[in-house]
Structures are given as structure tokens and as C-alpha cells.
Amino acid sequence: PRSMRRLLGLTFAEGLRNGCEGPVIDMSLFARKWDFDAATIPSKVQVWLGNEDRNVPIPAAVALGNSMPNRQVTLTNGQGHFWISKDLDIVLKWLSEPEISDRTAAQVECAEPGA
């Protein structure tokens, strides 16, 4: 909705108010090899990504997710980078579950938006 776009625009503008160093750091971290092995992350991890995201390369995000042993990678169909504005409740529900040990996945799961 228009109000969400406006809020995201204001948030983005505020993030750049003191300069563009933050996004530059983000891109440099994304573009280089990390100082740790993601395969050593013991926690359960859920990676969500819109399958129409134009900001994050989908193959790179899927590869990162698949490099972690206790992960689930979910592509939300028909959504882009800001998919969470429609599906925040899904993320909050996942975060609130006391035991997520059944979240380990061997492959990418494609889900319908809001499913």
C-alpha cells in the first residue's frame, strides 16, 4: 500500500541522512568472503527471500542459506525485496516458536505469499 511505500521511503532516507557509508559496508560484506564459515552456525536459521527480489541475487542468497546446516530457505512467490511488509506475521510466528528443531531443510522450498 501507499502508506507502506511512504514509510519505507522515509526509513531509507533516514538511513542515508548521515551519508552512504552503511550501504557501502553492506555491499562490501556481501561481495567478499566472510571471516567465518557459515557451516559452523549451530542455530536454526530461516532465510526468506522474494523470488522477484532485484536487490539481493537469489542464487547467492540460496547458496548462503544452503551453506548452513540447520536452515530453511523459503522463496516467497510473486514478491520482491520488501516482501516482509506483507508477511511480517509469518516471521514473528517463526521467531516466537519455542522449539524450531524441525526447521532443518535439505532443499529450497517455494511458498505462496502469505502461506
C-alpha positions as a Markdown table, in Angstrom:
| # | Residue | x | y | z |
|---|---|---|---|---|
| 1 | Pro | 0.0 | 0.0 | 0.0 |
| 2 | Arg | 0.9 | 3.6 | -0.4 |
| 3 | Ser | 1.5 | 4.2 | 3.3 |
| 4 | Met | 4.0 | 1.3 | 3.5 |
| 5 | Arg | 5.9 | 2.6 | 0.5 |
| 6 | Arg | 6.0 | 6.1 | 2.1 |
| 7 | Leu | 7.2 | 4.6 | 5.4 |
| 8 | Leu | 9.9 | 2.5 | 3.6 |
| 9 | Gly | 11.0 | 5.6 | 1.7 |
| 10 | Leu | 11.3 | 7.7 | 4.9 |
| 11 | Thr | 13.2 | 4.9 | 6.6 |
| 12 | Phe | 15.6 | 4.6 | 3.7 |
| 13 | Ala | 16.1 | 8.4 | 3.5 |
| 14 | Glu | 16.8 | 8.5 | 7.3 |
| 15 | Gly | 19.3 | 5.6 | 6.9 |
| 16 | Leu | 21.2 | 7.8 | 4.4 |
| 17 | Arg | 20.9 | 11.1 | 6.2 |
| 18 | Asn | 24.5 | 10.9 | 7.5 |
| 19 | Gly | 25.9 | 9.5 | 4.3 |
| 20 | Cys | 26.0 | 6.3 | 2.3 |
| 21 | Glu | 28.6 | 4.5 | 4.3 |
| 22 | Gly | 26.1 | 1.9 | 5.6 |
| 23 | Pro | 25.0 | 0.6 | 2.2 |
| 24 | Val | 28.6 | 0.6 | 1.1 |
| 25 | Ile | 29.6 | -1.5 | 4.0 |
| 26 | Asp | 26.7 | -3.8 | 3.3 |
| 27 | Met | 27.8 | -4.3 | -0.3 |
| 28 | Ser | 31.4 | -4.8 | 0.7 |
| 29 | Leu | 30.5 | -7.5 | 3.2 |
| 30 | Phe | 28.2 | -9.2 | 0.7 |
| 31 | Ala | 30.9 | -9.1 | -2.0 |
| 32 | Arg | 33.8 | -10.7 | -0.1 |
| 33 | Lys | 34.5 | -13.9 | 1.7 |
| 34 | Trp | 33.4 | -13.8 | 5.3 |
| 35 | Asp | 35.8 | -14.3 | 8.2 |
| 36 | Phe | 33.9 | -17.3 | 9.4 |
| 37 | Asp | 32.3 | -20.5 | 7.9 |
| 38 | Ala | 28.5 | -20.3 | 7.8 |
| 39 | Ala | 28.5 | -24.1 | 8.1 |
| 40 | Thr | 29.6 | -23.7 | 11.7 |
| 41 | Ile | 26.4 | -21.8 | 12.7 |
| 42 | Pro | 24.7 | -24.2 | 15.2 |
| 43 | Ser | 21.4 | -22.3 | 15.5 |
| 44 | Lys | 18.3 | -22.9 | 13.5 |
| 45 | Val | 18.2 | -20.4 | 10.6 |
| 46 | Gln | 15.3 | -19.3 | 8.4 |
| 47 | Val | 16.1 | -17.4 | 5.2 |
| 48 | Trp | 13.2 | -15.7 | 3.4 |
| 49 | Leu | 13.6 | -14.1 | 0.0 |
| 50 | Gly | 11.1 | -12.8 | -2.5 |
| 51 | Asn | 11.6 | -14.6 | -5.8 |
| 52 | Glu | 11.3 | -11.3 | -7.6 |
| 53 | Asp | 13.9 | -9.5 | -5.4 |
| 54 | Arg | 16.0 | -7.2 | -7.5 |
| 55 | Asn | 18.3 | -6.1 | -4.7 |
| 56 | Val | 19.6 | -9.5 | -3.5 |
| 57 | Pro | 20.9 | -12.0 | -6.0 |
| 58 | Ile | 18.7 | -15.0 | -5.5 |
| 59 | Pro | 21.4 | -17.7 | -6.3 |
| 60 | Ala | 23.7 | -16.0 | -3.8 |
| 61 | Ala | 21.1 | -15.9 | -1.0 |
| 62 | Val | 20.1 | -19.5 | -1.6 |
| 63 | Ala | 23.7 | -20.6 | -1.6 |
| 64 | Leu | 24.3 | -18.8 | 1.7 |
| 65 | Gly | 21.3 | -20.4 | 3.2 |
| 66 | Asn | 22.2 | -23.8 | 2.0 |
| 67 | Ser | 25.7 | -23.5 | 3.5 |
| 68 | Met | 24.2 | -23.6 | 7.0 |
| 69 | Pro | 23.4 | -27.0 | 8.5 |
| 70 | Asn | 20.2 | -26.1 | 10.3 |
| 71 | Arg | 18.4 | -24.0 | 7.8 |
| 72 | Gln | 15.2 | -23.5 | 5.8 |
| 73 | Val | 15.3 | -21.3 | 2.7 |
| 74 | Thr | 12.0 | -20.0 | 1.6 |
| 75 | Leu | 11.3 | -18.1 | -1.6 |
| 76 | Thr | 8.1 | -16.1 | -1.5 |
| 77 | Asn | 6.4 | -16.3 | -4.9 |
| 78 | Gly | 5.5 | -13.0 | -6.6 |
| 79 | Gln | 7.3 | -10.8 | -4.1 |
| 80 | Gly | 10.3 | -8.6 | -4.1 |
| 81 | His | 12.8 | -7.2 | -1.7 |
| 82 | Phe | 10.2 | -5.8 | 0.7 |
| 83 | Trp | 8.1 | -9.0 | 0.9 |
| 84 | Ile | 8.2 | -8.7 | 4.7 |
| 85 | Ser | 5.8 | -5.7 | 4.6 |
| 86 | Lys | 3.1 | -8.2 | 3.6 |
| 87 | Asp | 4.2 | -11.2 | 5.6 |
| 88 | Leu | 5.6 | -9.9 | 8.9 |
| 89 | Asp | 3.3 | -12.1 | 10.8 |
| 90 | Ile | 5.0 | -15.2 | 9.3 |
| 91 | Val | 8.4 | -14.1 | 10.6 |
| 92 | Leu | 7.1 | -13.1 | 14.0 |
| 93 | Lys | 5.3 | -16.5 | 14.3 |
| 94 | Trp | 8.5 | -18.4 | 13.4 |
| 95 | Leu | 10.5 | -16.3 | 15.9 |
| 96 | Ser | 8.0 | -16.9 | 18.7 |
| 97 | Glu | 8.0 | -20.7 | 18.4 |
| 98 | Pro | 9.8 | -22.2 | 21.4 |
| 99 | Glu | 11.2 | -25.2 | 19.6 |
| 100 | Ile | 12.2 | -24.9 | 16.0 |
| 101 | Ser | 14.2 | -28.1 | 15.7 |
| 102 | Asp | 12.0 | -29.4 | 12.9 |
| 103 | Arg | 13.0 | -26.5 | 10.7 |
| 104 | Thr | 16.0 | -28.2 | 9.1 |
| 105 | Ala | 15.6 | -28.5 | 5.4 |
| 106 | Ala | 17.6 | -30.2 | 2.7 |
| 107 | Gln | 16.4 | -28.0 | -0.2 |
| 108 | Val | 14.8 | -24.8 | -1.1 |
| 109 | Glu | 11.0 | -24.6 | -0.5 |
| 110 | Cys | 8.9 | -22.3 | -2.6 |
| 111 | Ala | 5.9 | -20.9 | -0.8 |
| 112 | Glu | 2.9 | -18.9 | -1.9 |
| 113 | Pro | 2.8 | -15.4 | -0.4 |
| 114 | Gly | 1.1 | -15.5 | 3.0 |
| 115 | Ala | 1.1 | -19.3 | 3.1 |
